[in-house]
Amino acid sequence: MKDTKDHIKKKQIEIILSKTNEERLDMGLSMMQAGYDLTRERMERENPEASKNKLSYLVFEELYGKEFSKEEKQKVKKHFLNK
């Protein structure tokens, strides 16, 4: 998606680069947590009957499913659903 004007994007980069490494790490971690939270909330809405463990697996599948083989995903699923 490219909906930010170039001069605004340049200013955003300038602001980010003016921050310390710790501040940039905190920003990144905060954004990752927000993404996780939004995904979990959506899974809860779409699967109101699901247990906490099932929801955890659904979040895993949504966020990381394409990065694992079928065999690896089966192990993860077994881990979450056999708690």
Summary of the structure (lengths in Angstrom):
residues: 83
radius of gyration: 17.9
end to end distance: 40.1
largest distance: 52.1
contacts: 171
relative contact order: 0.08
helix: 80%
strand: 0%
